[in-house]
Amino acid sequence: MANTLSGKELLPDPVSLALCNIENGEQGWVVEAVARNAAVCPDCGIPSTARHSSYVRHLKDLPIQGIAVTIKLRVGRWRCRNSHCARKIFAERVPAVAAPHRQRTERMESIVHVVGRSLGGRPAERLMRRLGMGVSNDTTLRHLKRGAQIAYDKKLRVVGVDDWAWKKGQHYGTILVDLERRTVADLLPERSAQQVEDWFKQHPGVEIVSRDRFGLYAKAAQRGAPQAQQVADRFHLLVNLQEAVEHELSRQRRLLFFVDPSRSERTANAPLPTRRLPPQPNAERAAQYQDVVAERRALQQALFEEVHRLRQAGMNASQIIRETGISRKRVDKWLRLAELPERNKMEPKMNSPAFFRDYLARRWAEGCHHVKTLLAELRTRGYTGCFSVLARFVSGWRAPKQGAVPTAEQPPATTETNRLLLGHHVSSRVAAALLLKPRPLLTAAQARKVDSLKKSCPAFALMRSLAMQFRGILRSGSVEGLIEWIAKARNCGIYSLKRFAKTLRRDWSAVQNSLKESFSNGPVEGHINRLKTLKRQMYGRAGFELLRARLLPSAVP
């Protein structure tokens, strides 16, 4: 069987090696070869013809049909006849086959590096064993770390910098990306201005630095690479604008109310009980809450009966969802029930006055209506709530004041109740995300929500107009348009936008360069996602050195 194998196909480099013999032993194939390169001293570079001795190197090579291959390479030792050279005896080098002192051929080491970089230690060991290349996990990781020690030797001109989290909110590192080649240039263990500054000083050829608007990296780039232009990332500019409008919308969240027109049409004929206005100011909130709960219950009962009516008419769950607008989970639950279940009520705790309802009712019937006195008595019984909660709880027990009747100018209570039943409040975060989303990218439901928020919140309409203008300026790259936009934002009367415009002026050179340059931190964010994947694969067992080795570009030492 040995005679059927061709020697040239087995040798890593037929030019520098000569085949002597092929055997199939217990440990796999054994290929005997001899080196035939010219004997050149590695220190002085002078050829030698004075042989000293020879020795055998055992090199692991790529397997054949899953069977391991070992190359027994006989290499000569030679004498250096140069009297000025410090080396007297040297071994023959075969750089195309294997580096000095290595136990694997170059082509096998490249496979070990690629597999270990992709899978890590133990998964790479299991795969390599199945492929016929027995390499331990420690050897694989040691090989990866040795390769990561080689510096990124490519000339860097455009660099993107951002932070990444070892543990969110506590410990951060820094990633630097070559934006022209879209590869990771380096990984730093800390988010430190000094480390980033030192790194830039080691790479004096950097001409452009793309960053977010984090002041730490701005100062580090200014000190470490003063010759480089700083570019503010356009995506982070939009993120900063979204944070500004979200802060403003959080102050006006009572106006962020959405009424769905389609739901209004479906529930226009729903049997809603009318309620009277509470006659006294002290019990107003408690009475309104009880009435709203009753009306919500009536609406749910009407929808529950409508779902069962449509099911009896032959509709399936998907058709009922499209017809009524109710969620899939609720429709499936209601179809399994014969009657609408009562709402679950949480058992009161020691911080709630409801926990002491019986005692409070007895003391109230005895004539003790002073809230501070009741609070002091409840403290001795373990009450941990506050005065205002207790005052609201007993306010509904007070007698109505004379003449406290609803006036003709007051709107009917059912108007506000129907508004609560047919719509819902929108969180400031959701409203801010919708505010920055262009109309073509909105779904039909989102478009209805945006139109409703424009009507209910005037500031929402104004900020959306300015936000769409800002997005257009970032796309067009008009510096003059940005200057005009900043003037509008500072005169719009909205504090959050004024502050955002002020921060743009503070970082004006980087913001201006973001409109002129095409580079952004998009590749940096992509590599951060890859870094997170690698970090989670290692389950916290490995340290920074291995994480950096797996993230840097593949370079076999």
C-alpha positions as CSV (number, residue, x, y, z in Angstrom):
1,M,0.0,0.0,0.0
2,A,3.0,2.3,0.6
3,N,3.9,2.0,-3.0
4,T,0.6,3.4,-4.2
5,L,1.4,6.8,-2.5
6,S,3.2,9.5,-4.4
7,G,6.0,11.1,-2.4
8,K,5.7,14.6,-3.9
9,E,2.1,14.9,-2.8
10,L,3.0,14.0,0.8
11,L,5.9,16.4,1.3
12,P,5.2,19.9,2.5
13,D,7.9,21.4,0.2
14,P,9.3,19.1,-2.5
15,V,11.9,21.7,-3.4
16,S,13.7,21.7,0.0
17,L,12.9,18.1,1.0
18,A,13.9,14.8,-0.6
19,L,11.7,11.7,0.1
20,C,13.4,8.6,1.5
21,N,10.7,6.2,2.7
22,I,7.0,5.9,3.6
23,E,5.7,3.4,6.2
24,N,2.3,2.7,7.7
25,G,2.9,2.1,11.4
26,E,0.8,1.8,14.5
27,Q,0.7,5.6,15.0
28,G,-0.2,6.3,11.4
29,W,1.8,7.1,8.3
30,V,5.5,7.9,8.8
31,V,7.3,9.8,6.0
32,E,11.1,9.8,6.1
33,A,12.7,12.7,4.3
34,V,16.0,14.6,4.3
35,A,16.6,18.3,4.0
36,R,18.6,19.5,0.9
37,N,18.8,23.3,1.4
38,A,22.1,25.1,1.2
39,A,23.7,25.3,4.7
40,V,23.7,29.1,5.5
41,C,24.6,30.5,8.9
42,P,21.6,32.2,10.4
43,D,23.7,34.9,12.1
44,C,26.3,36.0,9.5
45,G,24.6,34.5,6.3
46,I,27.8,32.9,5.0
47,P,27.3,29.4,3.4
48,S,29.2,26.5,4.9
49,T,30.4,23.2,3.5
50,A,31.8,21.8,6.8
51,R,29.3,19.2,8.1
52,H,29.3,18.6,11.8
53,S,26.6,16.0,12.3
54,S,22.9,15.4,11.8
55,Y,19.7,14.8,13.8
56,V,16.1,13.9,13.2
57,R,13.1,16.2,13.7
58,H,9.7,14.7,14.2
59,L,7.0,16.9,12.6
60,K,3.3,16.3,12.7
61,D,1.7,17.0,9.3
62,L,-1.7,17.0,7.8
63,P,-3.5,13.6,8.0
64,I,-4.3,11.3,5.1
65,Q,-8.0,10.0,5.1
66,G,-8.2,10.8,8.8
67,I,-4.9,8.9,9.6
68,A,-2.2,10.9,11.3
69,V,1.1,11.6,9.4
70,T,4.5,12.1,11.0
71,I,7.5,13.4,9.0
72,K,10.9,12.1,10.2
73,L,13.1,14.9,8.8
74,R,16.9,14.4,8.9
75,V,18.5,17.8,9.2
76,G,22.3,18.4,9.1
77,R,24.4,20.4,11.6
78,W,27.1,22.5,10.1
79,R,30.2,24.5,11.2
80,C,30.4,28.2,10.6
81,R,33.9,29.0,9.3
82,N,33.6,32.7,9.8
83,S,36.0,33.6,12.5
84,H,34.1,36.8,13.3
85,C,30.8,35.0,13.9
86,A,29.7,34.2,17.4
87,R,27.9,31.0,16.2
88,K,30.2,28.0,15.7
89,I,27.7,25.3,14.9
90,F,24.2,25.8,13.4
91,A,21.4,23.5,12.2
92,E,20.0,23.5,8.7
93,R,16.9,25.6,8.4
94,V,13.8,24.7,6.4
95,P,11.5,27.7,6.7
96,A,9.0,26.5,4.1
97,V,8.4,23.3,6.1
98,A,8.6,24.3,9.8
99,A,10.0,27.1,12.0
100,P,12.9,26.3,14.3
101,H,12.0,24.2,17.4
102,R,8.4,23.6,16.2
103,Q,6.8,20.1,16.3
104,R,4.3,20.7,13.5
105,T,4.6,21.8,9.9
106,E,3.6,25.2,8.9
107,R,0.6,24.1,7.0
108,M,-0.7,22.1,10.0
109,E,0.0,25.1,12.4
110,S,-2.2,27.2,10.1
111,I,-5.0,24.7,10.5
112,V,-4.6,24.7,14.3
113,H,-4.6,28.5,14.4
114,V,-7.8,28.8,12.3
115,V,-9.7,26.1,14.1
116,G,-8.6,27.3,17.6
117,R,-9.4,30.9,16.7
118,S,-12.9,30.0,15.6
119,L,-13.8,27.4,18.3
120,G,-11.5,28.0,21.3
121,G,-9.7,25.3,23.3
122,R,-11.7,22.1,24.1
123,P,-14.1,22.3,21.0
124,A,-11.0,22.7,18.8
125,E,-9.3,19.7,20.5
126,R,-12.4,17.5,19.9
127,L,-12.6,18.5,16.2
128,M,-8.9,18.1,15.6
129,R,-8.9,14.6,17.1
130,R,-11.8,13.6,14.8
131,L,-9.8,15.0,11.8
132,G,-6.7,13.0,12.7
133,M,-4.7,15.8,14.1
134,G,-4.2,15.2,17.8
135,V,-3.6,18.6,19.4
136,S,-4.4,19.4,23.0
137,N,-6.5,22.4,24.0
138,D,-3.6,23.8,26.0
139,T,-1.4,23.7,22.9
140,T,-4.1,25.3,20.7
141,L,-4.5,28.2,23.2
142,R,-0.8,28.6,23.6
143,H,-0.5,28.8,19.8
144,L,-3.2,31.4,19.6
145,K,-1.7,33.6,22.3
146,R,1.7,33.4,20.7
147,G,0.2,34.6,17.4
148,A,-1.6,37.5,19.1
149,Q,1.8,38.8,20.4
150,I,2.7,39.7,16.8
151,A,1.9,43.4,16.4
152,Y,-0.6,44.6,13.8
153,D,2.0,45.4,11.2
154,K,-0.2,47.1,8.6
155,K,0.0,50.9,8.3
156,L,-3.0,52.5,10.0
157,R,-4.5,55.6,8.5
158,V,-8.2,55.5,9.6
159,V,-9.0,54.1,13.1
160,G,-12.4,53.7,14.8
161,V,-12.4,53.6,18.6
162,D,-15.2,52.6,21.0
163,D,-15.7,50.9,24.4
164,W,-16.9,47.3,25.2
165,A,-18.2,45.9,28.4
166,W,-16.6,43.1,30.4
167,K,-19.5,43.7,32.8
168,K,-22.0,46.3,31.8
169,G,-22.0,49.3,34.1
170,Q,-18.9,48.3,36.0
171,H,-15.8,47.3,33.8
172,Y,-15.1,48.4,30.3
173,G,-12.4,47.9,27.7
174,T,-11.4,49.6,24.4
175,I,-11.5,48.3,20.9
176,L,-9.7,49.9,17.9
177,V,-10.6,49.0,14.4
178,D,-8.8,49.6,11.1
179,L,-11.7,51.1,9.2
180,E,-10.1,50.9,5.7
181,R,-9.6,47.1,6.0
182,R,-12.5,46.6,8.5
183,T,-10.3,44.5,10.8
184,V,-9.5,44.8,14.5
185,A,-6.3,46.6,15.0
186,D,-6.0,46.1,18.8
187,L,-7.9,45.4,22.0
188,L,-7.2,47.2,25.3
189,P,-8.2,45.8,28.7
190,E,-9.4,49.1,30.1
191,R,-11.4,52.2,29.1
192,S,-8.5,54.5,29.9
193,A,-7.5,57.8,28.3
194,Q,-3.9,57.1,29.1
195,Q,-3.9,53.7,27.4
196,V,-5.6,55.0,24.3
197,E,-3.2,58.0,24.2
198,D,-0.2,55.6,24.4
199,W,-1.6,53.4,21.7
200,F,-2.0,56.4,19.3
201,K,1.6,57.5,20.0
202,Q,2.8,54.0,19.0
203,H,0.9,54.5,15.6
204,P,2.0,58.0,14.4
205,G,0.5,57.4,10.9
206,V,-3.1,57.7,12.0
207,E,-4.8,60.5,10.0
208,I,-8.5,60.1,10.9
209,V,-10.1,58.9,14.2
210,S,-13.8,58.0,14.2
211,R,-15.4,57.9,17.6
212,D,-18.6,58.4,19.5
213,R,-19.1,61.6,21.5
214,F,-17.5,60.2,24.6
215,G,-15.2,62.9,25.9
216,L,-12.5,60.4,27.1
217,Y,-11.6,59.2,23.6
218,A,-11.7,62.8,22.2
219,K,-9.1,63.9,24.7
220,A,-7.0,60.7,24.2
221,A,-7.0,61.1,20.4
222,Q,-6.2,64.8,20.7
223,R,-3.1,64.1,22.9
224,G,-1.9,60.9,21.3
225,A,-2.6,61.8,17.6
226,P,-2.8,65.6,17.4
227,Q,-2.3,65.4,13.6
228,A,-5.4,63.3,13.1
229,Q,-8.9,64.6,12.3
230,Q,-11.6,63.5,14.7
231,V,-14.9,62.4,13.2
232,A,-18.1,62.1,15.3
233,D,-20.1,58.9,14.4
234,R,-23.4,59.8,12.7
235,F,-25.2,57.0,14.3
236,H,-24.3,58.2,17.8
237,L,-25.4,61.7,16.8
238,L,-28.9,60.3,16.2
239,V,-28.7,58.4,19.5
240,N,-27.8,61.6,21.3
241,L,-30.8,63.3,19.6
242,Q,-33.1,60.5,20.6
243,E,-31.9,60.7,24.2
244,A,-32.6,64.5,24.2
245,V,-36.1,64.1,22.8
246,E,-36.8,61.2,25.2
247,H,-35.8,63.4,28.1
248,E,-38.2,66.1,26.9
249,L,-41.1,63.6,26.3
250,S,-40.7,62.1,29.8
251,R,-41.6,65.5,31.1
252,Q,-44.7,65.6,29.0
253,R,-45.7,62.0,29.4
254,R,-49.2,62.9,30.4
255,L,-49.8,64.2,26.8
256,L,-48.4,61.0,25.2
257,F,-51.8,59.4,24.8
258,F,-52.7,57.2,21.8
259,V,-56.3,56.6,20.7
260,D,-56.6,53.9,18.0
261,P,-59.3,55.0,15.5
262,S,-59.9,51.4,14.4
263,R,-60.5,50.3,18.0
264,S,-62.8,53.3,18.6
265,E,-65.0,52.2,15.7
266,R,-65.2,48.6,17.0
267,T,-66.1,49.7,20.5
268,A,-68.4,52.6,19.6
269,N,-71.5,50.5,20.2
270,A,-70.1,48.7,23.3
271,P,-72.5,48.8,26.3
272,L,-70.6,51.2,28.6
273,P,-72.4,52.1,31.9
274,T,-72.6,55.8,32.7
275,R,-71.3,57.1,35.9
276,R,-72.0,60.3,37.9
277,L,-69.4,62.7,38.9
278,P,-68.4,62.5,42.6
279,P,-70.0,65.3,44.5
280,Q,-67.0,66.0,46.8
281,P,-63.4,66.9,45.9
282,N,-61.8,64.6,48.6
283,A,-63.4,61.4,47.2
284,E,-63.0,62.4,43.6
285,R,-60.0,60.2,42.8
286,A,-61.3,57.1,44.6
287,A,-64.7,57.4,42.9
288,Q,-63.2,57.9,39.5
289,Y,-61.0,54.8,40.0
290,Q,-63.9,52.6,41.0
291,D,-66.0,53.8,38.0
292,V,-63.1,53.3,35.6
293,V,-62.6,49.7,36.9
294,A,-66.3,49.0,36.5
295,E,-66.3,50.3,33.0
296,R,-63.2,48.4,32.0
297,R,-64.9,45.3,33.3
298,A,-68.0,46.0,31.2
299,L,-65.8,46.6,28.1
300,Q,-63.9,43.3,28.7
301,Q,-67.2,41.5,29.1
302,A,-68.5,42.9,25.8
303,L,-65.3,41.9,24.0
304,F,-65.4,38.4,25.6
305,E,-68.9,37.9,24.3
306,E,-67.9,39.2,20.9
307,V,-65.1,36.7,20.6
308,H,-67.4,33.8,21.4
309,R,-70.0,35.1,19.0
310,L,-67.5,35.2,16.2
311,R,-66.3,31.7,17.1
312,Q,-69.8,30.4,16.9
313,A,-70.1,32.1,13.5
314,G,-67.3,29.9,12.2
315,M,-64.3,32.1,12.5
316,N,-60.9,30.7,13.6
317,A,-58.6,32.4,16.1
318,S,-56.6,34.3,13.4
319,Q,-59.7,35.7,11.8
320,I,-61.0,36.8,15.3
321,I,-57.7,38.6,16.0
322,R,-58.0,40.5,12.7
323,E,-61.6,41.4,13.3
324,T,-61.3,42.5,17.0
325,G,-57.7,43.6,17.3
326,I,-57.2,41.6,20.5
327,S,-53.9,39.9,21.1
328,R,-53.4,36.2,20.2
329,K,-52.7,35.2,23.8
330,R,-55.9,36.8,25.1
331,V,-58.0,35.3,22.3
332,D,-56.7,31.8,22.9
333,K,-57.3,32.2,26.6
334,W,-60.9,33.4,26.2
335,L,-61.8,30.7,23.8
336,R,-60.9,28.1,26.4
337,L,-63.2,29.8,29.0
338,A,-67.0,29.7,29.3
339,E,-67.2,33.0,31.3
340,L,-64.9,35.9,31.9
341,P,-62.8,35.3,35.0
342,E,-62.6,37.9,37.8
343,R,-59.5,40.0,38.0
344,N,-56.9,38.7,40.4
345,K,-56.3,41.0,43.4
346,M,-53.0,41.1,45.2
347,E,-53.2,40.5,49.0
348,P,-52.4,43.8,50.8
349,K,-49.0,44.2,52.5
350,M,-47.9,45.9,55.7
351,N,-47.2,49.1,53.7
352,S,-50.8,49.4,52.5
353,P,-53.6,50.9,54.6
354,A,-55.9,48.2,53.1
355,F,-54.1,45.7,55.4
356,F,-55.6,47.5,58.4
357,R,-59.0,48.2,56.8
358,D,-61.0,46.6,59.7
359,Y,-59.2,48.6,62.4
360,L,-59.4,51.9,60.4
361,A,-63.2,51.3,59.8
362,R,-63.7,50.7,63.5
363,R,-61.8,53.8,64.5
364,W,-63.5,55.9,61.9
365,A,-66.9,54.8,63.1
366,E,-65.8,55.8,66.7
367,G,-65.3,59.4,65.4
368,C,-61.5,59.5,64.9
369,H,-61.1,61.3,61.6
370,H,-57.6,62.8,62.2
371,V,-55.2,61.2,59.8
372,K,-52.0,61.9,61.9
373,T,-53.6,60.2,64.9
374,L,-54.6,57.2,62.8
375,L,-51.0,57.1,61.4
376,A,-49.5,57.1,64.9
377,E,-51.8,54.2,65.9
378,L,-51.0,52.2,62.8
379,R,-47.3,52.7,63.3
380,T,-47.6,50.7,66.6
381,R,-49.3,47.9,64.7
382,G,-46.6,47.6,62.0
383,Y,-47.7,50.0,59.3
384,T,-44.7,51.0,57.1
385,G,-46.5,53.2,54.6
386,C,-46.5,57.0,54.4
387,F,-49.0,59.7,55.4
388,S,-50.2,60.6,51.9
389,V,-51.2,57.0,51.1
390,L,-53.2,56.7,54.3
391,A,-54.8,60.1,53.7
392,R,-55.9,59.1,50.2
393,F,-57.3,55.8,51.5
394,V,-59.6,57.4,54.1
395,S,-60.5,60.4,51.9
396,G,-63.5,58.5,50.4
397,W,-65.0,58.0,53.9
398,R,-65.4,61.7,54.5
399,A,-68.9,63.2,54.3
400,P,-69.6,65.2,51.1
401,K,-69.5,69.0,51.3
402,Q,-72.7,70.9,50.7
403,G,-73.0,72.3,47.3
404,A,-70.2,70.3,45.7
405,V,-72.1,69.3,42.6
406,P,-70.9,69.0,39.1
407,T,-71.3,72.2,37.0
408,A,-72.7,72.4,33.5
409,E,-69.3,73.3,32.1
410,Q,-67.7,70.1,33.3
411,P,-67.4,67.4,30.6
412,P,-69.3,64.2,31.1
413,A,-67.3,61.5,33.0
414,T,-67.9,59.0,30.2
415,T,-65.8,61.1,27.8
416,E,-62.6,60.6,29.8
417,T,-63.5,57.1,30.6
418,N,-64.0,56.2,27.0
419,R,-60.7,57.8,26.2
420,L,-59.0,55.6,28.7
421,L,-60.8,52.5,27.5
422,L,-60.2,53.1,23.8
423,G,-56.5,54.2,24.1
424,H,-53.4,54.0,26.2
425,H,-50.4,56.0,27.3
426,V,-47.2,55.7,25.3
427,S,-43.9,55.5,27.1
428,S,-41.4,58.3,26.4
429,R,-38.9,55.7,25.1
430,V,-41.3,54.3,22.5
431,A,-42.4,57.8,21.5
432,A,-38.8,59.0,21.1
433,A,-38.1,56.0,18.8
434,L,-41.2,56.7,16.7
435,L,-40.2,60.4,16.6
436,L,-36.9,59.7,14.8
437,K,-38.3,57.0,12.4
438,P,-39.1,58.3,8.9
439,R,-42.6,58.0,7.5
440,P,-41.7,55.3,4.8
441,L,-40.2,53.1,7.5
442,L,-43.3,53.2,9.8
443,T,-45.8,50.4,9.8
444,A,-49.5,51.2,9.5
445,A,-50.0,50.9,13.3
446,Q,-46.9,53.1,14.0
447,A,-48.1,55.7,11.5
448,R,-51.5,56.0,13.3
449,K,-49.7,56.2,16.6
450,V,-47.4,59.1,15.3
451,D,-50.4,61.0,14.0
452,S,-52.2,60.6,17.3
453,L,-49.2,61.8,19.3
454,K,-48.9,64.8,17.0
455,K,-52.4,65.9,18.0
456,S,-52.1,65.1,21.7
457,C,-48.6,66.5,22.2
458,P,-47.6,69.7,20.3
459,A,-44.0,69.3,21.4
460,F,-43.9,65.9,19.7
461,A,-44.9,67.4,16.3
462,L,-42.3,70.2,16.6
463,M,-39.5,67.8,17.7
464,R,-40.4,65.3,14.9
465,S,-40.1,68.0,12.3
466,L,-36.6,69.1,13.6
467,A,-35.5,65.4,13.9
468,M,-36.4,64.7,10.2
469,Q,-34.5,67.8,9.2
470,F,-31.5,66.6,11.2
471,R,-31.6,63.2,9.5
472,G,-31.7,64.8,6.1
473,I,-28.7,67.0,7.0
474,L,-26.7,63.9,8.0
475,R,-27.5,62.3,4.7
476,S,-26.8,65.3,2.5
477,G,-23.6,66.4,4.4
478,S,-24.6,70.1,4.3
479,V,-22.6,72.1,6.9
480,E,-24.6,75.2,6.2
481,G,-27.9,73.3,6.7
482,L,-26.5,72.0,10.1
483,I,-25.7,75.6,11.2
484,E,-29.3,76.7,10.3
485,W,-30.7,73.7,12.2
486,I,-28.7,74.5,15.3
487,A,-30.2,78.0,15.2
488,K,-33.7,76.6,14.9
489,A,-33.1,74.2,17.8
490,R,-31.8,76.9,20.0
491,N,-34.9,79.1,19.3
492,C,-37.5,76.3,19.4
493,G,-38.3,76.8,23.1
494,I,-37.5,73.2,24.0
495,Y,-34.8,72.9,26.6
496,S,-33.6,69.4,25.7
497,L,-33.0,70.4,22.0
498,K,-31.3,73.6,23.1
499,R,-28.9,71.6,25.2
500,F,-28.3,69.1,22.3
501,A,-27.5,72.0,20.0
502,K,-25.1,73.4,22.5
503,T,-23.2,70.1,22.8
504,L,-23.0,70.0,18.9
505,R,-21.3,73.4,19.0
506,R,-18.9,72.2,21.8
507,D,-17.7,69.3,19.6
508,W,-18.1,71.3,16.3
509,S,-14.9,70.2,14.5
510,A,-15.8,66.4,14.9
511,V,-19.4,67.0,14.0
512,Q,-18.4,69.0,10.9
513,N,-16.0,66.3,9.8
514,S,-18.8,63.7,10.2
515,L,-20.7,65.4,7.3
516,K,-17.6,65.5,5.1
517,E,-16.0,62.1,5.7
518,S,-17.6,58.7,4.7
519,F,-16.1,56.8,7.6
520,S,-18.3,55.8,10.6
521,N,-18.2,53.4,13.6
522,G,-20.4,50.8,11.9
523,P,-17.6,48.3,11.5
524,V,-16.6,48.9,15.1
525,E,-20.1,48.1,16.3
526,G,-20.0,44.9,14.3
527,H,-16.7,43.8,15.8
528,I,-18.1,44.5,19.3
529,N,-21.0,42.1,18.5
530,R,-18.5,39.5,17.5
531,L,-16.5,40.2,20.7
532,K,-19.6,39.6,22.8
533,T,-20.2,36.3,21.0
534,L,-16.6,35.1,21.7
535,K,-16.8,36.3,25.3
536,R,-20.0,34.4,26.0
537,Q,-18.6,31.3,24.3
538,M,-15.8,31.2,26.8
539,Y,-18.2,31.5,29.8
540,G,-15.8,33.8,31.7
541,R,-13.2,31.0,32.0
542,A,-10.6,32.7,29.9
543,G,-9.0,36.1,30.4
544,F,-8.2,39.1,28.2
545,E,-5.2,37.6,26.5
546,L,-7.2,34.8,24.9
547,L,-10.1,37.1,24.0
548,R,-7.7,39.4,22.2
549,A,-6.0,36.5,20.4
550,R,-9.4,35.2,19.1
551,L,-10.5,38.7,18.0
552,L,-7.4,39.9,16.2
553,P,-6.9,39.0,12.5
554,S,-5.6,35.6,11.8
555,A,-1.8,35.7,11.8
556,V,0.1,32.4,12.1
557,P,3.5,33.1,13.9
